[in-house]
Amino acid sequence: MIDLVAAGKVKVARASWWGFDPDDSTHALQSAINSGAKKVLVDNVGKPWIVRPITLRSNQTIVFEPGTEVIAKRGEFKGRNDCLFTADNKENITLVGYGARLRMWRSDYDAPPYEKAEWRHVLCFRSCSNVSIRGLTLAESGGDGVYLGTATRGVTNKNVHIKDVTCERNYRQGISVITAENLLIENTVMRETEGTPPQAGIDFEPNRPEERLVNVVMRNCLTSSNRGDGYEIYLAALDAGSEPVSMRIENCRSVGDNYSVRIATGNGPGRAVRGSIEFTNCIFEQGRKSGVAISNKPVDGCNVRFANCVVINPGTNQPNAAAFLLTAGKEAVQPIGSIDISGCVIRNLLSAQLFKFVHGPSTPPLQEIFGTVILEKDGQREKIEVTPESIQTGGGA
């Protein structure tokens, strides 16, 4: 069968044709991937496929059969960037694994003889295009469940679809997005991240101004019980010369994260990226700090909108927290604003404030902050206008 695959007469190959070693199946699995088969089936052989780092190839679908486990070999992955599966500058890759699990050993990498690092990911894609990841559970990495980064400077990841994936107990993030264009994440769970900051469910964090977050959509996703924030969007590396961001997060939920949502941009002449970030029909529940935090975002930067969202019981570990927190650090010199909070419901508010504005000794003004919220408290519903004045006074809750 291996010869038929090599001759191009068999398009679907089973990894077990190249053998299976319960102690180390790296050679068999890598050989199957290198075979040129259009589709590789990773068999459920009744025992885990234990491997060292694996390199993915272009123009290939890999199907992990239900019940299959691929596990990082213990004592390996000593390189700071050693990942379970890696693709650099590749295209047309599909990974499917409903009922399958890819797992590393998070706690091992946090102690000698391992050098401390945060890049031992389960799936690492850098400067790749046409990638689909479906149905897999990605667990216990020494970095992220999924990492979308850069192999060639200026070359972003394009046309990436992540669906029905669970990222659990990863070391740094469930998912990290450094640069992506046409990214769709659906029905995906990111939970119990803990190890090294930011420790978020998902973190959007470009490293350079030429990187991008364009046509990014999340829908029907859940972040839960992460040591850090649920949805982290940190855009300080982008500036006014960067490609404008376009992000829409809809019908998503955060439960028991640090901040449910935290957004930060640059603030200063030419320092803030343009574009739009929108959360719509989302639920932010039991954030240990404020429900939503927005830092340094100037009025001439990207538009931020929260539409028809629900904030429930924010500040479980910080009783003086607000549902919506705005901050301006000492580096913020431009007015804070271009924020729309429309039709949102605040429920079971523990503190006395809907809003809070925290700033340094030099206070930039608040401008173009508008919308309405409904405060549900003691069986009553009160409509409150969102204005710079209501932000300053805490909303009258």
N, C-alpha and C positions, 0 to 999 in steps of 0.2 A: 504493500500500500504506500509506503514511503516513496518507492520508485515511481509509482503512478502519480503521486502528488508532484514529484520533481519533474515529471514529463508533462505536467499540465493536464492530465487526464482525469484527475480527481480534484474537485474544487473544495470539498469539505473534508477536513482531516480531524482525527481524534488525537489529542495530545498523547494518549497512552500508547499510540503506535511507536512512539520514540522511547517508550519505557516508563517505568515508575519506580522510584526509589523512595521508600518511606522516610529515609533520613535526609535526602537532598535530591529533589527532582528538578533542579535548575536546568540541567542540560536538556532534559526531555522537553520541558515546557518552552525553553528558549529555542530549541531546534524546531519544534512545531510552529512557533511564530515565524521563524526565519525561513520556513519551507516554501513560502510563497502561496500557500493555500489561501483562497479567498475567505474561507471560514474555518476557524479552529474551534473544536468542541473540547472544553476541559472537563473530562469525565468525572463523575462522582464514583470514585473507586473505593469508597468506604473508609478512606483515611485522608488526612489533609495532604495537599501538595505543599511541601516545605521547600522554600526557595530562597536564594540570594537575589540581589537586584535583577530585574527583568527589563529588557528594552523592547518597546512596542515598535511596530512597523506600519508603514502607510498601506492604505487600500486593503484593509483586513477587518473582519468581524470576529470577535472572540466571544463565544458563548460559554458561560460557566453553568453547568447543569445544576438543577435544584439540589441543595444539600452539599454542594461542593465547597470546600474551604481551601483557600490559598493562604499560607501562613509564612511570615518572615522567619527565616532560620535564626534561632537564638545564637548569640555570640558573633553574628555577622552584622552588616550595616554599620560598620564603625566609621565610615566616611560621613562627614557632616551633611552631605547632600545625597546620601544613599536612599533611594526610594524603592518601594515595592515594584511599581511599574512606572516607567518614564518614557515620554515621547518628546523629542526636540525637533522642530521644523518638519513635522509629519502632517499628513492629511488623510482624510477618509478613514477614520478609526471608529469602530463601534464596539463597545463593551456591554454585554447583556448578562445579567445574572440574577434573575428572580429566584429568591430562596438560596442564594449563594453569598459567601462572606469572604472578604479579603481582610486579613488581620495582621497587625504587627505587635510589638511588645513595648508599649509606651513607658512603663516603669523601668524597664531595663536601660533605656537610653538616658535616663535622668541621673545616672550614677556611673562612677568609674567601672570598667576601663573606657567608657564612652566619653568623648569630648562633648560638652554641652552644645547643643544646636537645636534649631527649630525647623529644619528643612527635610527631615526624614518622612516624606509624605507617602500615603498609600498610592495615590494617583497623581503624577506630576506631568502636566502638559505645558510646554513652553513654545510659543510662536507656532501653534498648530491650527489647522482649519478643518472644518467638517468633522466634528467629534460628537459622538453620542454615547452617553453613559446611562444605563437603565437598569433598575431593579436591584442593584448591589447594596450590600451593607459593607461600609468601610470603617474599620474600627482600630483603635489603640495605636495610631501612628505616633511617631516622634515629631510630627509636624502637623500637617493638615490631612483631612480625608481626601479633598481634591484641591490641587493648586493650579491656577492658571496664570503663568508668568511669561517671562521673556527669555528666549534662547539667543535670538538675534535682535540687537537693539533696533527699535522702531518697528518691529514686526509683531503685531498683536495676534491674539487668538481670535479666530473668526468662525461664526456658525457653530456654536457649541450648545448642545441640548443635554441637560441633566434632568432625569425624570425618575420618580419612584425610588429614590436613593435614600439610604439612611447613613448618616455620619455620626458615629457615637464614640465618646470617650477618647477623642483625639487630643493631642498635646497642645497645639497652638490654636487651630481653628477647625470647625467643621469643613468650611470651604473658604479659601482665600482667592480673591479675584484681583490680580495686579493690573491686567490689561485684557480687555475683551470687546469685541464688536459682534452684535447679533448673538447675545447670550440669553437662553431661555432656561429657567430652573423651575420645575413643576413638581408638586406633590413630594417634596423632599423634606426630610427631618434632619436637624442638626442639633445634637443634644450632648450634654455632659462633657463639654470641652473643659479641660483643666491641665495646667502644666506651666506654660509660659505666656505672658501677655502677647496679644490682647485677649486670648481665650474666649473668642466670640463664636456664636453660631456660624455667622458668615461675616467676612471682613472684606470690604471693597477698599483697596489701598494701593493706588499707583505709586511707583517709586520715582518716576521721572516725568517732566512735563509732556513729553511726546507720547506717553502711554495714554490709554483711553478707556472710557466706559460709555460705549455708544450702543443704543438700542438694547439695553439690559432690562429683562422682564423676569420677575419672580411671581409665581401664583400658586396659591394653595399650599404654602410651605409652613413649617413649624420650627421655631427654635425653642429649646426647653432646657432649663437647669444648667445653663452654661455659667462658668465662673466669671466670664466677662459678659459683654453685651450680646443681645440677640442679633440685631442688624446693625453693623458698624460700617459707616461710610466716612472714610478719612481721606480728604482730598487736598491736603495741604501741599502735596508735591505738584499738583496741577496749578496752572495759572491762566491768566487771560489769553495767552497765546495757545493754550491747549485746545484740542478738539472739544467742543461743548459736550458735557455729559448729558445723557438721556436715559433715565432710570425710572421704571414703574414697578412698584411692588403692590400686588393686589391680592385680597382675600388671604392674607398671611397672618400668622399669629406668633406671639412671643409669650411664654409662660415661665415665670420664675428665673428670668435672666437678671443681670446687673441693671443696666438700662435696657429697656425694651428696644429702643432705637437711639443711636447716637450719631450725629452728623457734624463734621468739622471741615472747615475750608480755610484757606488763607485769607488774610485781611490786610490790605495795604495797596498802594498804587500798583496795578497790574498783577496782583497776587492771587486773585480769586478767579476760579474757573467759571465760565458761563454755562448755560443749559438749564436742565430741569430735573428735579427729583420729586417723585409723587408716590405717596402711600395712600391707597384707597381701599375702603372696606376691610381694614385690618383690625385685629384685636391685640391689645397690649395689656397683659394681665400679670399682676403680682411681681412687677419689677422691684428688685431689692432697693433701688434708688428711684429717681424720677422715671416716669413712663417714657418720655421723649426728651432728649437733650440735644440742643443745637448750639454749636460753639463757633464764634468769630465770623459768622456768615454775613458778609456785607450786602448792602442793598443793591449794589451793582453786580453781585455775583449770581450764581445760578438760582433759579426760583425753587423754593421748597414748598410743597403742598401736602397737607393731610386732609383727606376728604372722607367723611362718613366713617371715621375710625372710632373705636371704643377703647378708652383707657380705664382699666378696672384695678382698684386696690393698689395704686403705686406706692412705693416707699415702705415695703414690708420690713426692711432693715434700717430705714431712715425716716422716722415719723414726720420730720419737718420738710420732707421732699415735696415737690410740686408735680402735678401731672405733666406740665410742659416747662422745661428749664432752658433758659437762654443764658449763655455766658459770653463774656468778652474779656480776653486776656490782655495783658499789658501791651502785647504786640498789635492789638486791634486798634486801628486809627480811623477807620472809616465807619459810617453809620451802619448799625446792624438792622437787617430787614429783608424785604422781599420774601415774606413768609405768610402763607395762607393756611389758616386752620378753620375749615368749613364743615359744619354739620357733624362735628365730633361729639361724642357722649363721654362724660367723665362720671364714673360710677364708683361708689364705696371709697370716696376720697378720705384718707386717714388724716391728712394735715389740714391746715386752715387755708391753704393756697392752691388755686388752680394753676397759677403761673408764678414764676420766679425769674428775676433777672440778676445775675451775679456778674460783677465787673470789677476792674481794678480802680486805682485812684483817678485815672483819667477816663471819664465815662463817655464812650461814643453814643450818640443819640440813637433811638429806635425809630425806624421809618418803614412805611409800607408793610405793616403787620396788621392783618385784618381777618375777618371771618366771624363765625359764631360757634359757641359750644353750648351743649345742654348739660347742666349739672344735675345729677340725680342724687338726692340726699334726703334721708328720713321720709321716703315715700313721696317727695315733692320733686318737680322738674322745674328748673329755672334756666331761662335762656340768657346767655351772657355774650355781649359783643366782645370780639377780640380786637383790641386797639393797642397802640403803644402805651396809652395811659393804663389800661387794664393789666397789661404785662407788668408795668412798674408797680402797681398797687396790689398785685397778687390775684386780681380777678374778683375780689369781693366775696370769695367763698367762705 
